[in-house]
Amino acid sequence: MDTPVIEARGLVKTFGPTAALDGFDLTVPAGRVAGFLGPNGSGKSTAIRVLLGLLRADAGTARVLGLDAWADAVQIHRRTAYVPGDTSLWPGLTGGEIIDLLTGIRGGRRRRRRRDELIERFELDPTKKARSYSKGNRQKVALVAALSAQAELYVLDEPTSGLDPLMEAVFTDEVRRLSDEGSTVLLSSHILAEVEKLCDTVTIIRAGRDVESGTLAQLRHLTRSAVTATTTGDPARLAAVEGLHHLVHDDGRLAFDVDDARIPEVLRVLADLGVQNLTVAPPSLEELFLRHYGDRSAEQGCGHDAGRGAGHGAEASR
Amino acid sequence: MRTAEPWTATGRLFRLNLRLDRVRILVWVLALAGTVYGTVLALQETFPDGEARQARAALLDNPSAVMMTGPAFGADDYTLGAMTANELSLSVLVAAAVMSILLASRHVRAEEESGRLEVVRALPVGRFAPAAAALGAVAAADAAVGAGIAAGLLAGGLGGADAVAWGLATALTGLVFGAVAAVTAQLTEHSRAASGMAMAVLGAAFLVRGVGDVIEPSGSWLSWLSPIAWAQQTRLYVDLRWWPLALSAALAAVLLASAVVLAQRRDLGAGLRQARPGRASAGPSLLSTTGVARRLLRGTFAGWTAGLVLFGLAFGSLADSLEGSIADLPSLGDWLAVDLGALTESFAAATLSYLALGVVAFAVSGVLRLRGEEEDGRAGLVLTAGVSRVRWMLGWLAVVGVEAVLALVLAGAALGAGVTATTGDARWTGELTLAALAYLPAVLAVAGLAAALVGLVPRAAGLSWAVVAYAVFVAWFGQLLDLPGWARNLSPVQLTPLVPAEGWAAAPLVGLTAAGLSLVAAAAAGFGRRDLIG
């Protein structure tokens, strides 16, 4: 395998007393769509800014496209396109002018048709002044400018935070297209479904550290699936299976979680019990997420905004 | 660690800055060139011959005049050129400095504060390119202003090397203060604070030059500490010398280099001064309709008041050199029955009217912040939280009003304390503190106009600054250019009687108060009815 497109080792970045990054590692191989998941304030944007050479790490190394993120920033930026999480534009310029301005500074071949196609797909009015744009429209300007560039690496920091579901679908499409063209994408998000839908690999960041990373399959392996079934037999035998948790039995209806490694065994037992119907739901990223943040909310004695929702996931927290 | 290609894309960003500022720069250049041209013509008409000019020169030797003009070169042969340079150079230099400070903090800090710099820096753009392009734009604006001034002088018939020197001096002085703003922009995270600090440096340079020249009319050692003095020490149209401008160029270079070095020592978006953590919950003083206004205006109020108090003290302590200036001019004493008390009184009254201009400017900026809150969508947050529009606006205006009264009183007291300290006469402090309140109706009228614009034609609210600029213009040039009475009286500050030298005339004060109150009422009515406009 060639050198990874992004390779960060032991990044530390402190702002006064707070450590935004605290020994952060990230590896993104070429041609992958890498998800970068974490709640607000976990260090996602700081990590991205270090990778783009906008901030200088206090310790650790960051290499992007084989180059040093700080020293070779300009060269890296020629081959990288970036969409920031909160886009601020020049209020007196129109959306179209800003797109051309940003692609003009980038230089290289102009892809006029691609630009117009993207403007149309995102339903952006390029003749309006930026001061009159909503958050979503500002986001679209940044997206069109970034996506119309031909880059090897696309860094997207919560790019859909202002988009409606229709536009999100367009966005998903466009990212798939980048991936098909062989580009590498780093997509930060706190929206789990988005990462689940698009990404080959996921890195979860918490309090400035990467707490887990791997392909979705690898991560899922570490977790449990939720099983519901209706049986006629006595479920007592199930309780003996190792790796089975939270068994609830109510008049023939069963619900439990099981370590993915134990699923074959569970299926055999269920078959013997005379199962009438069965669902095995793979763990959602939400569960992965809650496993890493659940304990933090317990420490703080309060819930936080990211990833709270589906009830069954909450039980997975330790 | 060194970075590769630190200057990439400087040219493109430079052009972008000029594109964003083309109207702004054009307005400054035309306004300054027009002022210079118009002033030369007006002086020619008002002082048609050497005798008239010489009579004017004789009046210049008092501290108030020296503070507001420049070192008195060529006073014994007061040619039109010498007169123009002496009367006009200070205001032109200050205007160029203000323009440069505003442009520099806009491009260096506001771009960063808003997050636009992040978008730009993520493109193939060298590390020094945004700052270099920003300062390049400031330098280009200064060069344009300098050229405009030289052109204005030439058109007025005052061409030659002196016109070029004046233009160059203005451009370099502007650049010095633009560079000051580039340095202060590294210290703090907020562009407002950055330009405030740079303005404070400009105020100090103004005071130091003035006091230095009062000590010695052609400039004392103290004057030479001020960049403004360097431009004036070129002895325009008297005995031109270029070398003081080398000081300006050198200081600008040093400041620009320090800004670059400092910028390397901080993170994108941060200031060198670490932001301290604030309170986790709102204190009781914030939790009222007026609490937000008080909190948001805190820095502006403190800055203006501190500046005005310093100016008041400095001007006031010049009162004793009045005696000296009369001793130097025995003929003046023969001419007029000069009584030192009356002279001090008229000096103090004139100074008070200058200080009042500062309070007017503070009040207008305070009122216009209301518009800023609306534009940035924060007013909407407050208004949808259950405060009525009229209450929100009147509460805000009340805070500005109370702070303006405080600023007036403190400025008057500082001036009085300065005069008392040098003359030993304690009555001045009380008298001038009270006299300062005479300007309250004028402040109310101008602030009321700003409020009415915010309430009725919000997009034109910025025009309030034109009223302030006009009031400053009248105070500075009204008498010199012999403007007609009605034109001078368009400035509410000018309408106010010059207390304590003149009596408290009731009519203008009552009229201004009535006008101010009706404007505020119109403002509230308009704001209650119109759309919120972002």
Interface residues (C-beta under 8 A of the other chain):
Chain A: F15 G16 R49 L52 G53 L54 L55 R56 W70 A71 D72 A73 V74 Q75 H77 R78 T80 Y82 P84 D86 T87 S88 L89 W90 G92 L93 L101 L102 G104 I105 R106 G107 R131 S132 A142 V155
Chain B: M1 R2 T3 A4 E5 T8 A9 R12 L13 L16 L20 S114 G115 R116 E118 V119 V120 R121 A122 L123 P124 V125 G126 R127 D267 L268 A270 Q274 A275 G534
